[in-house]
C-alpha cells in the first residue's frame, strides 16, 4: 500500500502544471516517478514470492516484529484521536484559566 501511494503521489506530481513550465522540475519528477514505479514493482514481486514460498497471506512468520509494530501503531493512533478530540473540545470552550491550562497540557 505504501509503494502504491508513492506511485500515486509521483503521478500526481507529473500532472502538475509546473512540470510544463519548469523543465528541471519535470526531469526530477520523472526520475522520482520511475523510481517509485520500480520500487512498487520490486515490492509486488517480493510479496508474490513470499506468498508462494510460505503459502499463507500472513507475514508474521517472516517478519515477527511486524504484527507487534502494527498493533503499537494502531494503539498510538487511537490515543492520538482521543487526545485530538479532547483538544477540540477545549478549543470550543470559553478561554478561562483552567481551560487554557488543560488545553496547553
GIMOJO-V579167 format. One record per residue. N is the residue number from 1. PSI is psi in whole degrees, 0 to 359 (* if undefined). Layout:
N|PSI ; N|PSI
//
This chain:
1|323 ; 2|316 ; 3|327 ; 4|320 ; 5|320 ; 6|321 ; 7|320 ; 8|317 ; 9|315 ; 10|322 ; 11|326 ; 12|320 ; 13|322 ; 14|331 ; 15|1 ; 16|135 ; 17|338 ; 18|331 ; 19|326 ; 20|331 ; 21|328 ; 22|105 ; 23|325 ; 24|319 ; 25|318 ; 26|318 ; 27|315 ; 28|314 ; 29|323 ; 30|317 ; 31|319 ; 32|316 ; 33|316 ; 34|316 ; 35|319 ; 36|323 ; 37|321 ; 38|318 ; 39|316 ; 40|317 ; 41|316 ; 42|314 ; 43|318 ; 44|321 ; 45|316 ; 46|320 ; 47|316 ; 48|318 ; 49|314 ; 50|322 ; 51|313 ; 52|320 ; 53|315 ; 54|336 ; 55|10 ; 56|153 ; 57|344 ; 58|147 ; 59|7 ; 60|331 ; 61|334 ; 62|317 ; 63|84 ; 64|331 ; 65|350 ; 66|313 ; 67|319 ; 68|319 ; 69|321 ; 70|318 ; 71|318 ; 72|320 ; 73|316 ; 74|319 ; 75|317 ; 76|320 ; 77|318 ; 78|317 ; 79|317 ; 80|314 ; 81|320 ; 82|314 ; 83|325 ; 84|321 ; 85|325 ; 86|316 ; 87|315 ; 88|321 ; 89|316 ; 90|329 ; 91|332 ; 92|336 ; 93|167 ; 94|143 ; 95|83 ; 96|170 ; 97|306 ; 98|323 ; 99|317 ; 100|322 ; 101|316 ; 102|323 ; 103|317 ; 104|322 ; 105|*
//
